[in-house]
Amino acid sequence: MNTIPTNQIATAVSQYFSASRSQDKVTAMVDCFSETCVVQDPADRAAMYGKEVLRNYFDQVVQQFSALGLTEEYVAINGNQAAVKWVGQGTTFSGKPITFEGIDIFEIDLEGKIQQLTGFWNPEALLASLQAESLDP
């Protein structure tokens, strides 16, 4: 495997998290990935292949919130990979803030795009928070 400069990997990771906080987050996030990307998010779910499948996934997640963004807290880079501890902050449509967190493992290709992402987080806990919030009067 050819190694790319550490700063190029850091830039790719930073662009992904910045995209998650942007106005047009789904398009901006998908643009961070290679055409042939493989994503397991979370890691125990079936892999998603390619940008269009990923776009549908991001659309589904974003539609659960009136506002949503991810912020990287710690980034460790080795070779063409980065492990990132992140925090997600969202606002429900009724205005309730929700915080969730996880760790993502990124593999960056020679063009500086995300080739592979494996996410470690608990979507069931997030969904439970969203459902509980929708039941509150």
N, CA, C and O atoms as CSV, one atom per row, in Angstrom:
chain,resi,resn,atom,element,x,y,z
A,1,MET,N,N,0.849,-1.181,0.000
A,1,MET,CA,C,0.000,0.000,0.000
A,1,MET,C,C,0.894,1.244,0.000
A,1,MET,O,O,1.828,1.357,0.795
A,2,ASN,N,N,0.591,2.156,-0.896
A,2,ASN,CA,C,1.317,3.425,-0.926
A,2,ASN,C,C,0.838,4.307,0.217
A,2,ASN,O,O,-0.358,4.378,0.500
A,3,THR,N,N,1.758,4.961,0.853
A,3,THR,CA,C,1.404,5.848,1.956
A,3,THR,C,C,1.285,7.265,1.434
A,3,THR,O,O,2.087,7.711,0.614
A,4,ILE,N,N,0.286,7.956,1.916
A,4,ILE,CA,C,0.114,9.355,1.549
A,4,ILE,C,C,0.490,10.214,2.754
A,4,ILE,O,O,0.478,9.728,3.885
A,5,PRO,N,N,0.819,11.468,2.529
A,5,PRO,CA,C,1.261,12.317,3.645
A,5,PRO,C,C,0.204,12.432,4.750
A,5,PRO,O,O,-0.998,12.486,4.488
A,6,THR,N,N,0.689,12.466,5.970
A,6,THR,CA,C,-0.190,12.577,7.135
A,6,THR,C,C,-1.099,13.785,7.040
A,6,THR,O,O,-2.269,13.702,7.413
A,7,ASN,N,N,-0.589,14.911,6.547
A,7,ASN,CA,C,-1.436,16.107,6.471
A,7,ASN,C,C,-2.576,15.926,5.474
A,7,ASN,O,O,-3.627,16.544,5.637
A,8,GLN,N,N,-2.399,15.099,4.448
A,8,GLN,CA,C,-3.478,14.835,3.484
A,8,GLN,C,C,-4.573,13.994,4.143
A,8,GLN,O,O,-5.757,14.197,3.877
A,9,ILE,N,N,-4.181,13.060,4.993
A,9,ILE,CA,C,-5.162,12.257,5.725
A,9,ILE,C,C,-5.913,13.142,6.715
A,9,ILE,O,O,-7.137,13.065,6.822
A,10,ALA,N,N,-5.173,13.981,7.438
A,10,ALA,CA,C,-5.809,14.900,8.394
A,10,ALA,C,C,-6.798,15.822,7.684
A,10,ALA,O,O,-7.873,16.106,8.213
A,11,THR,N,N,-6.441,16.286,6.497
A,11,THR,CA,C,-7.329,17.164,5.730
A,11,THR,C,C,-8.599,16.428,5.319
A,11,THR,O,O,-9.694,16.979,5.428
A,12,ALA,N,N,-8.464,15.193,4.849
A,12,ALA,CA,C,-9.635,14.412,4.436
A,12,ALA,C,C,-10.595,14.201,5.609
A,12,ALA,O,O,-11.810,14.332,5.453
A,13,VAL,N,N,-10.053,13.879,6.768
A,13,VAL,CA,C,-10.880,13.676,7.961
A,13,VAL,C,C,-11.548,14.985,8.372
A,13,VAL,O,O,-12.743,15.009,8.668
A,14,SER,N,N,-10.792,16.055,8.390
A,14,SER,CA,C,-11.329,17.363,8.761
A,14,SER,C,C,-12.446,17.794,7.814
A,14,SER,O,O,-13.461,18.336,8.252
A,15,GLN,N,N,-12.262,17.553,6.522
A,15,GLN,CA,C,-13.284,17.918,5.544
A,15,GLN,C,C,-14.582,17.159,5.786
A,15,GLN,O,O,-15.665,17.726,5.645
A,16,TYR,N,N,-14.485,15.889,6.147
A,16,TYR,CA,C,-15.668,15.082,6.425
A,16,TYR,C,C,-16.460,15.662,7.609
A,16,TYR,O,O,-17.676,15.834,7.527
A,17,PHE,N,N,-15.763,15.954,8.690
A,17,PHE,CA,C,-16.458,16.479,9.864
A,17,PHE,C,C,-16.986,17.891,9.621
A,17,PHE,O,O,-18.077,18.225,10.084
A,18,SER,N,N,-16.242,18.713,8.913
A,18,SER,CA,C,-16.737,20.044,8.545
A,18,SER,C,C,-17.975,19.921,7.667
A,18,SER,O,O,-18.930,20.681,7.825
A,19,ALA,N,N,-17.961,18.964,6.741
A,19,ALA,CA,C,-19.117,18.745,5.867
A,19,ALA,C,C,-20.360,18.395,6.672
A,19,ALA,O,O,-21.468,18.806,6.327
A,20,SER,N,N,-20.171,17.626,7.757
A,20,SER,CA,C,-21.322,17.226,8.578
A,20,SER,C,C,-21.977,18.409,9.276
A,20,SER,O,O,-23.120,18.315,9.724
A,21,ARG,N,N,-21.262,19.513,9.369
A,21,ARG,CA,C,-21.796,20.715,10.020
A,21,ARG,C,C,-22.219,21.782,9.000
A,21,ARG,O,O,-22.632,22.876,9.383
A,22,SER,N,N,-22.118,21.469,7.727
A,22,SER,CA,C,-22.412,22.449,6.685
A,22,SER,C,C,-23.907,22.511,6.386
A,22,SER,O,O,-24.682,21.668,6.838
A,23,GLN,N,N,-24.287,23.508,5.630
A,23,GLN,CA,C,-25.691,23.693,5.253
A,23,GLN,C,C,-26.188,22.525,4.397
A,23,GLN,O,O,-27.258,21.977,4.664
A,24,ASP,N,N,-25.433,22.146,3.386
A,24,ASP,CA,C,-25.811,21.061,2.481
A,24,ASP,C,C,-25.010,19.814,2.851
A,24,ASP,O,O,-24.253,19.279,2.041
A,25,LYS,N,N,-25.194,19.361,4.100
A,25,LYS,CA,C,-24.323,18.338,4.691
A,25,LYS,C,C,-24.314,17.017,3.932
A,25,LYS,O,O,-23.254,16.401,3.816
A,26,VAL,N,N,-25.442,16.559,3.412
A,26,VAL,CA,C,-25.450,15.250,2.754
A,26,VAL,C,C,-24.546,15.273,1.521
A,26,VAL,O,O,-23.693,14.399,1.362
A,27,THR,N,N,-24.727,16.258,0.657
A,27,THR,CA,C,-23.889,16.359,-0.536
A,27,THR,C,C,-22.432,16.570,-0.160
A,27,THR,O,O,-21.545,15.942,-0.739
A,28,ALA,N,N,-22.179,17.438,0.792
A,28,ALA,CA,C,-20.801,17.730,1.203
A,28,ALA,C,C,-20.130,16.498,1.804
A,28,ALA,O,O,-18.950,16.253,1.551
A,29,MET,N,N,-20.868,15.722,2.596
A,29,MET,CA,C,-20.284,14.515,3.188
A,29,MET,C,C,-20.012,13.456,2.121
A,29,MET,O,O,-18.946,12.839,2.119
A,30,VAL,N,N,-20.959,13.242,1.221
A,30,VAL,CA,C,-20.777,12.245,0.170
A,30,VAL,C,C,-19.585,12.610,-0.710
A,30,VAL,O,O,-18.857,11.726,-1.162
A,31,ASP,N,N,-19.382,13.889,-0.953
A,31,ASP,CA,C,-18.251,14.339,-1.776
A,31,ASP,C,C,-16.895,13.982,-1.165
A,31,ASP,O,O,-15.886,13.987,-1.870
A,32,CYS,N,N,-16.858,13.677,0.110
A,32,CYS,CA,C,-15.600,13.306,0.778
A,32,CYS,C,C,-15.176,11.869,0.469
A,32,CYS,O,O,-14.053,11.476,0.784
A,33,PHE,N,N,-16.057,11.090,-0.140
A,33,PHE,CA,C,-15.815,9.667,-0.359
A,33,PHE,C,C,-15.426,9.371,-1.808
A,33,PHE,O,O,-15.794,10.102,-2.728
A,34,SER,N,N,-14.674,8.283,-1.988
A,34,SER,CA,C,-14.346,7.810,-3.336
A,34,SER,C,C,-15.586,7.165,-3.949
A,34,SER,O,O,-16.521,6.796,-3.240
A,35,GLU,N,N,-15.582,7.036,-5.260
A,35,GLU,CA,C,-16.710,6.405,-5.964
A,35,GLU,C,C,-16.914,4.966,-5.523
A,35,GLU,O,O,-18.043,4.475,-5.521
A,36,THR,N,N,-15.847,4.287,-5.152
A,36,THR,CA,C,-15.913,2.866,-4.797
A,36,THR,C,C,-15.827,2.640,-3.287
A,36,THR,O,O,-15.348,1.597,-2.843
A,37,CYS,N,N,-16.280,3.599,-2.511
A,37,CYS,CA,C,-16.163,3.516,-1.049
A,37,CYS,C,C,-16.945,2.335,-0.480
A,37,CYS,O,O,-17.899,1.834,-1.075
A,38,VAL,N,N,-16.494,1.919,0.699
A,38,VAL,CA,C,-17.157,0.884,1.481
A,38,VAL,C,C,-17.346,1.453,2.881
A,38,VAL,O,O,-16.387,1.893,3.515
A,39,VAL,N,N,-18.597,1.442,3.362
A,39,VAL,CA,C,-18.903,2.029,4.661
A,39,VAL,C,C,-19.704,1.032,5.490
A,39,VAL,O,O,-20.705,0.486,5.025
A,40,GLN,N,N,-19.255,0.803,6.720
A,40,GLN,CA,C,-20.010,0.038,7.713
A,40,GLN,C,C,-20.250,0.983,8.876
A,40,GLN,O,O,-19.336,1.299,9.637
A,41,ASP,N,N,-21.488,1.427,9.003
A,41,ASP,CA,C,-21.802,2.446,9.994
A,41,ASP,C,C,-23.171,2.177,10.592
A,41,ASP,O,O,-24.190,2.573,10.027
A,42,PRO,N,N,-23.196,1.495,11.751
A,42,PRO,CA,C,-22.094,1.046,12.586
A,42,PRO,C,C,-21.474,-0.251,12.069
A,42,PRO,O,O,-21.957,-0.866,11.118
A,43,ALA,N,N,-20.391,-0.638,12.730
A,43,ALA,CA,C,-19.549,-1.739,12.279
A,43,ALA,C,C,-20.273,-3.078,12.212
A,43,ALA,O,O,-19.878,-3.950,11.437
A,44,ASP,N,N,-21.316,-3.258,13.002
A,44,ASP,CA,C,-22.005,-4.549,13.017
A,44,ASP,C,C,-23.124,-4.643,11.982
A,44,ASP,O,O,-23.849,-5.637,11.949
A,45,ARG,N,N,-23.271,-3.637,11.150
A,45,ARG,CA,C,-24.283,-3.645,10.097
A,45,ARG,C,C,-23.644,-4.022,8.763
A,45,ARG,O,O,-22.421,-4.008,8.618
A,46,ALA,N,N,-24.482,-4.355,7.805
A,46,ALA,CA,C,-23.994,-4.708,6.468
A,46,ALA,C,C,-23.265,-3.524,5.839
A,46,ALA,O,O,-23.620,-2.367,6.063
A,47,ALA,N,N,-22.259,-3.830,5.062
A,47,ALA,CA,C,-21.489,-2.791,4.381
A,47,ALA,C,C,-22.352,-2.113,3.319
A,47,ALA,O,O,-23.210,-2.736,2.693
A,48,MET,N,N,-22.100,-0.824,3.137
A,48,MET,CA,C,-22.722,-0.037,2.072
A,48,MET,C,C,-21.634,0.232,1.038
A,48,MET,O,O,-20.511,0.592,1.392
A,49,TYR,N,N,-21.965,0.060,-0.229
A,49,TYR,CA,C,-20.990,0.199,-1.306
A,49,TYR,C,C,-21.378,1.341,-2.233
A,49,TYR,O,O,-22.478,1.347,-2.786
A,50,GLY,N,N,-20.495,2.292,-2.404
A,50,GLY,CA,C,-20.695,3.364,-3.365
A,50,GLY,C,C,-21.392,4.587,-2.800
A,50,GLY,O,O,-22.056,4.542,-1.765
A,51,LYS,N,N,-21.214,5.679,-3.524
A,51,LYS,CA,C,-21.670,6.975,-3.043
A,51,LYS,C,C,-23.202,7.128,-3.031
A,51,LYS,O,O,-23.736,7.808,-2.155
A,52,GLU,N,N,-23.907,6.516,-3.973
A,52,GLU,CA,C,-25.364,6.686,-3.995
A,52,GLU,C,C,-26.037,6.007,-2.811
A,52,GLU,O,O,-26.961,6.565,-2.220
A,53,VAL,N,N,-25.580,4.808,-2.458
A,53,VAL,CA,C,-26.110,4.125,-1.275
A,53,VAL,C,C,-25.787,4.944,-0.035
A,53,VAL,O,O,-26.615,5.073,0.866
A,54,LEU,N,N,-24.593,5.490,0.007
A,54,LEU,CA,C,-24.183,6.319,1.139
A,54,LEU,C,C,-25.039,7.583,1.237
A,54,LEU,O,O,-25.421,8.000,2.330
A,55,ARG,N,N,-25.332,8.184,0.091
A,55,ARG,CA,C,-26.196,9.377,0.071
A,55,ARG,C,C,-27.562,9.065,0.685
A,55,ARG,O,O,-28.079,9.856,1.474
A,56,ASN,N,N,-28.141,7.937,0.334
A,56,ASN,CA,C,-29.441,7.548,0.899
A,56,ASN,C,C,-29.352,7.362,2.410
A,56,ASN,O,O,-30.254,7.770,3.142
A,57,TYR,N,N,-28.281,6.755,2.872
A,57,TYR,CA,C,-28.076,6.547,4.305
A,57,TYR,C,C,-27.962,7.889,5.035
A,57,TYR,O,O,-28.639,8.104,6.041
A,58,PHE,N,N,-27.119,8.780,4.542
A,58,PHE,CA,C,-26.964,10.092,5.175
A,58,PHE,C,C,-28.279,10.867,5.164
A,58,PHE,O,O,-28.606,11.540,6.141
A,59,ASP,N,N,-29.034,10.781,4.073
A,59,ASP,CA,C,-30.344,11.443,4.001
A,59,ASP,C,C,-31.258,10.965,5.124
A,59,ASP,O,O,-31.920,11.768,5.781
A,60,GLN,N,N,-31.289,9.649,5.338
A,60,GLN,CA,C,-32.147,9.084,6.381
A,60,GLN,C,C,-31.754,9.587,7.764
A,60,GLN,O,O,-32.621,9.903,8.579
A,61,VAL,N,N,-30.463,9.664,8.031
A,61,VAL,CA,C,-29.996,10.129,9.337
A,61,VAL,C,C,-30.331,11.604,9.527
A,61,VAL,O,O,-30.880,11.988,10.560
A,62,VAL,N,N,-30.008,12.426,8.547
A,62,VAL,CA,C,-30.188,13.877,8.647
A,62,VAL,C,C,-31.668,14.241,8.808
A,62,VAL,O,O,-31.994,15.205,9.501
A,63,GLN,N,N,-32.557,13.484,8.179
A,63,GLN,CA,C,-33.989,13.786,8.245
A,63,GLN,C,C,-34.582,13.619,9.642
A,63,GLN,O,O,-35.721,14.024,9.877
A,64,GLN,N,N,-33.833,13.030,10.566
A,64,GLN,CA,C,-34.319,12.837,11.930
A,64,GLN,C,C,-34.153,14.090,12.802
A,64,GLN,O,O,-34.638,14.126,13.932
A,65,PHE,N,N,-33.471,15.112,12.280
A,65,PHE,CA,C,-33.093,16.277,13.076
A,65,PHE,C,C,-33.409,17.581,12.352
A,65,PHE,O,O,-33.440,17.634,11.123
A,66,SER,N,N,-33.642,18.626,13.135
A,66,SER,CA,C,-33.725,19.957,12.536
A,66,SER,C,C,-32.328,20.541,12.342
A,66,SER,O,O,-32.123,21.389,11.473
A,67,ALA,N,N,-31.366,20.089,13.150
A,67,ALA,CA,C,-29.960,20.477,13.013
A,67,ALA,C,C,-29.115,19.290,13.466
A,67,ALA,O,O,-29.496,18.556,14.378
A,68,LEU,N,N,-27.963,19.109,12.817
A,68,LEU,CA,C,-27.101,17.983,13.144
A,68,LEU,C,C,-25.680,18.269,12.687
A,68,LEU,O,O,-25.472,18.851,11.622
A,69,GLY,N,N,-24.702,17.862,13.487
A,69,GLY,CA,C,-23.308,17.987,13.099
A,69,GLY,C,C,-22.435,17.099,13.957
A,69,GLY,O,O,-22.772,16.788,15.100
A,70,LEU,N,N,-21.317,16.699,13.399
A,70,LEU,CA,C,-20.327,15.887,14.106
A,70,LEU,C,C,-19.055,16.699,14.281
A,70,LEU,O,O,-18.653,17.445,13.388
A,71,THR,N,N,-18.427,16.545,15.440
A,71,THR,CA,C,-17.177,17.251,15.727
A,71,THR,C,C,-16.134,16.248,16.181
A,71,THR,O,O,-16.375,15.462,17.098
A,72,GLU,N,N,-14.978,16.275,15.541
A,72,GLU,CA,C,-13.905,15.371,15.918
A,72,GLU,C,C,-13.254,15.878,17.202
A,72,GLU,O,O,-12.945,17.062,17.335
A,73,GLU,N,N,-13.050,14.954,18.146
A,73,GLU,CA,C,-12.415,15.305,19.413
A,73,GLU,C,C,-10.960,14.865,19.474
A,73,GLU,O,O,-10.131,15.527,20.098
A,74,TYR,N,N,-10.650,13.746,18.825
A,74,TYR,CA,C,-9.286,13.238,18.840
A,74,TYR,C,C,-9.061,12.466,17.550
A,74,TYR,O,O,-9.900,11.656,17.155
A,75,VAL,N,N,-7.937,12.712,16.893
A,75,VAL,CA,C,-7.596,12.045,15.641
A,75,VAL,C,C,-6.220,11.405,15.784
A,75,VAL,O,O,-5.255,12.079,16.143
A,76,ALA,N,N,-6.127,10.113,15.505
A,76,ALA,CA,C,-4.850,9.398,15.490
A,76,ALA,C,C,-4.653,8.842,14.091
A,76,ALA,O,O,-5.523,8.150,13.562
A,77,ILE,N,N,-3.491,9.151,13.485
A,77,ILE,CA,C,-3.216,8.752,12.109
A,77,ILE,C,C,-2.047,7.775,12.077
A,77,ILE,O,O,-0.998,8.015,12.674
A,78,ASN,N,N,-2.252,6.665,11.367
A,78,ASN,CA,C,-1.201,5.681,11.117
A,78,ASN,C,C,-1.334,5.217,9.672
A,78,ASN,O,O,-2.388,4.727,9.267
A,79,GLY,N,N,-0.281,5.371,8.909
A,79,GLY,CA,C,-0.333,4.965,7.507
A,79,GLY,C,C,-1.414,5.751,6.780
A,79,GLY,O,O,-1.472,6.977,6.876
A,80,ASN,N,N,-2.276,5.035,6.047
A,80,ASN,CA,C,-3.372,5.674,5.314
A,80,ASN,C,C,-4.676,5.659,6.104
A,80,ASN,O,O,-5.748,5.887,5.545
A,81,GLN,N,N,-4.583,5.392,7.399
A,81,GLN,CA,C,-5.782,5.293,8.223
A,81,GLN,C,C,-5.782,6.326,9.344
A,81,GLN,O,O,-4.742,6.816,9.782
A,82,ALA,N,N,-6.995,6.631,9.783
A,82,ALA,CA,C,-7.169,7.517,10.936
A,82,ALA,C,C,-8.272,6.947,11.818
A,82,ALA,O,O,-9.299,6.482,11.324
A,83,ALA,N,N,-8.050,6.987,13.114
A,83,ALA,CA,C,-9.080,6.659,14.095
A,83,ALA,C,C,-9.512,7.975,14.716
A,83,ALA,O,O,-8.677,8.781,15.126
A,84,VAL,N,N,-10.816,8.187,14.784
A,84,VAL,CA,C,-11.333,9.477,15.230
A,84,VAL,C,C,-12.413,9.276,16.287
A,84,VAL,O,O,-13.406,8.590,16.047
A,85,LYS,N,N,-12.216,9.872,17.444
A,85,LYS,CA,C,-13.250,9.961,18.480
A,85,LYS,C,C,-14.043,11.217,18.171
A,85,LYS,O,O,-13.468,12.296,18.023
A,86,TRP,N,N,-15.374,11.085,18.070
A,86,TRP,CA,C,-16.215,12.219,17.687
A,86,TRP,C,C,-17.429,12.341,18.596
A,86,TRP,O,O,-17.793,11.409,19.312
A,87,VAL,N,N,-18.043,13.515,18.545
A,87,VAL,CA,C,-19.294,13.788,19.246
A,87,VAL,C,C,-20.284,14.350,18.233
A,87,VAL,O,O,-19.963,15.249,17.456
A,88,GLY,N,N,-21.484,13.804,18.260
A,88,GLY,CA,C,-22.561,14.315,17.413
A,88,GLY,C,C,-23.511,15.135,18.261
A,88,GLY,O,O,-23.875,14.742,19.369
A,89,GLN,N,N,-23.905,16.273,17.728
A,89,GLN,CA,C,-24.876,17.113,18.418
A,89,GLN,C,C,-25.993,17.440,17.444
A,89,GLN,O,O,-25.759,17.920,16.335
A,90,GLY,N,N,-27.202,17.170,17.882
A,90,GLY,CA,C,-28.358,17.422,17.047
A,90,GLY,C,C,-29.437,18.130,17.822
A,90,GLY,O,O,-29.407,18.204,19.050
A,91,THR,N,N,-30.384,18.646,17.085
A,91,THR,CA,C,-31.564,19.263,17.660
A,91,THR,C,C,-32.778,18.620,17.003
A,91,THR,O,O,-32.871,18.557,15.777
A,92,THR,N,N,-33.706,18.144,17.828
A,92,THR,CA,C,-34.918,17.535,17.290
A,92,THR,C,C,-35.822,18.624,16.726
A,92,THR,O,O,-35.574,19.814,16.922
A,93,PHE,N,N,-36.860,18.210,16.035
A,93,PHE,CA,C,-37.786,19.180,15.445
A,93,PHE,C,C,-38.591,19.932,16.500
A,93,PHE,O,O,-39.178,20.972,16.202
A,94,SER,N,N,-38.624,19.418,17.732
A,94,SER,CA,C,-39.284,20.155,18.809
A,94,SER,C,C,-38.303,21.008,19.609
A,94,SER,O,O,-38.687,21.650,20.586
A,95,GLY,N,N,-37.026,21.014,19.191
A,95,GLY,CA,C,-36.042,21.881,19.825
A,95,GLY,C,C,-35.198,21.241,20.904
A,95,GLY,O,O,-34.386,21.925,21.527
A,96,LYS,N,N,-35.364,19.940,21.149
A,96,LYS,CA,C,-34.590,19.267,22.192
A,96,LYS,C,C,-33.198,18.925,21.675
A,96,LYS,O,O,-33.069,18.339,20.601
A,97,PRO,N,N,-32.146,19.284,22.428
A,97,PRO,CA,C,-30.788,18.902,22.028
A,97,PRO,C,C,-30.513,17.427,22.347
A,97,PRO,O,O,-30.939,16.912,23.381
A,98,ILE,N,N,-29.806,16.774,21.456
A,98,ILE,CA,C,-29.408,15.379,21.646
A,98,ILE,C,C,-27.920,15.271,21.328
A,98,ILE,O,O,-27.446,15.789,20.317
A,99,THR,N,N,-27.197,14.590,22.209
A,99,THR,CA,C,-25.764,14.369,22.016
A,99,THR,C,C,-25.506,12.870,21.958
A,99,THR,O,O,-26.083,12.103,22.728
A,100,PHE,N,N,-24.645,12.460,21.049
A,100,PHE,CA,C,-24.244,11.068,20.924
A,100,PHE,C,C,-22.783,11.057,20.492
A,100,PHE,O,O,-22.261,12.067,20.021
A,101,GLU,N,N,-22.122,9.906,20.654
A,101,GLU,CA,C,-20.694,9.875,20.344
A,101,GLU,C,C,-20.273,8.528,19.808
A,101,GLU,O,O,-20.995,7.537,19.920
A,102,GLY,N,N,-19.077,8.511,19.218
A,102,GLY,CA,C,-18.559,7.274,18.670
A,102,GLY,C,C,-17.118,7.417,18.223
A,102,GLY,O,O,-16.457,8.427,18.463
A,103,ILE,N,N,-16.665,6.373,17.570
A,103,ILE,CA,C,-15.313,6.325,17.015
A,103,ILE,C,C,-15.437,5.820,15.583
A,103,ILE,O,O,-16.115,4.824,15.329
A,104,ASP,N,N,-14.792,6.495,14.661
A,104,ASP,CA,C,-14.756,6.070,13.261
A,104,ASP,C,C,-13.325,5.734,12.870
A,104,ASP,O,O,-12.376,6.391,13.298
A,105,ILE,N,N,-13.191,4.707,12.056
A,105,ILE,CA,C,-11.910,4.337,11.462
A,105,ILE,C,C,-12.006,4.650,9.967
A,105,ILE,O,O,-12.869,4.117,9.270
A,106,PHE,N,N,-11.122,5.509,9.488
A,106,PHE,CA,C,-11.102,5.936,8.093
A,106,PHE,C,C,-9.901,5.333,7.384
A,106,PHE,O,O,-8.823,5.213,7.966
A,107,GLU,N,N,-10.089,4.955,6.129
A,107,GLU,CA,C,-8.976,4.640,5.241
A,107,GLU,C,C,-9.071,5.618,4.072
A,107,GLU,O,O,-10.111,5.721,3.421
A,108,ILE,N,N,-7.992,6.325,3.815
A,108,ILE,CA,C,-7.964,7.377,2.799
A,108,ILE,C,C,-7.196,6.873,1.578
A,108,ILE,O,O,-6.132,6.269,1.716
A,109,ASP,N,N,-7.736,7.122,0.379
A,109,ASP,CA,C,-7.051,6.676,-0.836
A,109,ASP,C,C,-6.026,7.710,-1.303
A,109,ASP,O,O,-5.879,8.768,-0.691
A,110,LEU,N,N,-5.334,7.402,-2.366
A,110,LEU,CA,C,-4.248,8.259,-2.857
A,110,LEU,C,C,-4.739,9.617,-3.361
A,110,LEU,O,O,-3.952,10.557,-3.468
A,111,GLU,N,N,-6.037,9.726,-3.671
A,111,GLU,CA,C,-6.602,11.008,-4.102
A,111,GLU,C,C,-7.101,11.842,-2.922
A,111,GLU,O,O,-7.636,12.934,-3.116
A,112,GLY,N,N,-6.928,11.335,-1.709
A,112,GLY,CA,C,-7.363,12.074,-0.530
A,112,GLY,C,C,-8.841,11.916,-0.233
A,112,GLY,O,O,-9.416,12.726,0.495
A,113,LYS,N,N,-9.465,10.886,-0.785
A,113,LYS,CA,C,-10.883,10.601,-0.543
A,113,LYS,C,C,-11.004,9.438,0.442
A,113,LYS,O,O,-10.100,8.611,0.559
A,114,ILE,N,N,-12.125,9.389,1.139
A,114,ILE,CA,C,-12.386,8.287,2.062
A,114,ILE,C,C,-12.737,7.049,1.239
A,114,ILE,O,O,-13.737,7.031,0.520
A,115,GLN,N,N,-11.910,6.023,1.353
A,115,GLN,CA,C,-12.139,4.763,0.649
A,115,GLN,C,C,-12.963,3.814,1.510
A,115,GLN,O,O,-13.804,3.066,1.010
A,116,GLN,N,N,-12.703,3.860,2.818
A,116,GLN,CA,C,-13.415,2.971,3.725
A,116,GLN,C,C,-13.646,3.687,5.041
A,116,GLN,O,O,-12.774,4.402,5.535
A,117,LEU,N,N,-14.839,3.486,5.609
A,117,LEU,CA,C,-15.162,4.026,6.924
A,117,LEU,C,C,-15.872,2.933,7.708
A,117,LEU,O,O,-16.815,2.311,7.218
A,118,THR,N,N,-15.409,2.709,8.920
A,118,THR,CA,C,-16.072,1.795,9.836
A,118,THR,C,C,-16.415,2.589,11.087
A,118,THR,O,O,-15.537,3.162,11.731
A,119,GLY,N,N,-17.699,2.616,11.423
A,119,GLY,CA,C,-18.164,3.405,12.555
A,119,GLY,C,C,-18.494,2.546,13.758
A,119,GLY,O,O,-19.074,1.468,13.627
A,120,PHE,N,N,-18.124,3.026,14.918
A,120,PHE,CA,C,-18.429,2.359,16.178
A,120,PHE,C,C,-19.228,3.331,17.041
A,120,PHE,O,O,-18.672,4.264,17.621
A,121,TRP,N,N,-20.530,3.103,17.118
A,121,TRP,CA,C,-21.432,3.932,17.905
A,121,TRP,C,C,-22.720,3.154,18.114
A,121,TRP,O,O,-22.883,2.067,17.559
A,122,ASN,N,N,-23.634,3.693,18.904
A,122,ASN,CA,C,-24.847,2.977,19.271
A,122,ASN,C,C,-26.081,3.670,18.690
A,122,ASN,O,O,-26.651,4.546,19.340
A,123,PRO,N,N,-26.502,3.295,17.485
A,123,PRO,CA,C,-27.673,3.950,16.899
A,123,PRO,C,C,-28.970,3.647,17.650
A,123,PRO,O,O,-29.905,4.447,17.621
A,124,GLU,N,N,-29.028,2.496,18.320
A,124,GLU,CA,C,-30.241,2.164,19.070
A,124,GLU,C,C,-30.469,3.163,20.209
A,124,GLU,O,O,-31.605,3.567,20.456
A,125,ALA,N,N,-29.408,3.559,20.896
A,125,ALA,CA,C,-29.543,4.547,21.968
A,125,ALA,C,C,-30.006,5.887,21.405
A,125,ALA,O,O,-30.833,6.565,22.015
A,126,LEU,N,N,-29.475,6.270,20.244
A,126,LEU,CA,C,-29.890,7.517,19.608
A,126,LEU,C,C,-31.366,7.443,19.212
A,126,LEU,O,O,-32.120,8.383,19.462
A,127,LEU,N,N,-31.778,6.344,18.602
A,127,LEU,CA,C,-33.182,6.191,18.211
A,127,LEU,C,C,-34.102,6.203,19.432
A,127,LEU,O,O,-35.186,6.783,19.384
A,128,ALA,N,N,-33.676,5.567,20.523
A,128,ALA,CA,C,-34.471,5.572,21.749
A,128,ALA,C,C,-34.645,7.000,22.266
A,128,ALA,O,O,-35.729,7.371,22.717
A,129,SER,N,N,-33.582,7.796,22.199
A,129,SER,CA,C,-33.677,9.199,22.613
A,129,SER,C,C,-34.644,9.968,21.734
A,129,SER,O,O,-35.438,10.773,22.222
A,130,LEU,N,N,-34.574,9.717,20.437
A,130,LEU,CA,C,-35.483,10.407,19.515
A,130,LEU,C,C,-36.927,9.983,19.746
A,130,LEU,O,O,-37.830,10.820,19.722
A,131,GLN,N,N,-37.154,8.695,19.969
A,131,GLN,CA,C,-38.511,8.188,20.211
A,131,GLN,C,C,-39.060,8.698,21.529
A,131,GLN,O,O,-40.224,9.089,21.606
A,132,ALA,N,N,-38.229,8.700,22.575
A,132,ALA,CA,C,-38.668,9.208,23.874
A,132,ALA,C,C,-39.036,10.670,23.778
A,132,ALA,O,O,-40.013,11.117,24.380
A,133,GLU,N,N,-38.251,11.416,23.018
A,133,GLU,CA,C,-38.505,12.845,22.851
A,133,GLU,C,C,-39.824,13.062,22.113
A,133,GLU,O,O,-40.555,14.001,22.428
A,134,SER,N,N,-40.141,12.210,21.137
A,134,SER,CA,C,-41.381,12.393,20.385
A,134,SER,C,C,-42.605,12.022,21.213
A,134,SER,O,O,-43.719,12.438,20.895
A,135,LEU,N,N,-42.401,11.229,22.292
A,135,LEU,CA,C,-43.515,10.860,23.171
A,135,LEU,C,C,-43.772,11.913,24.240
A,135,LEU,O,O,-44.854,11.940,24.827
A,136,ASP,N,N,-42.793,12.787,24.506
A,136,ASP,CA,C,-42.974,13.834,25.509
A,136,ASP,C,C,-44.037,14.820,25.027
A,136,ASP,O,O,-44.024,15.241,23.870
A,137,PRO,N,N,-44.962,15.185,25.927
A,137,PRO,CA,C,-45.997,16.168,25.527
A,137,PRO,C,C,-45.431,17.566,25.385
A,137,PRO,O,O,-46.165,18.499,25.057
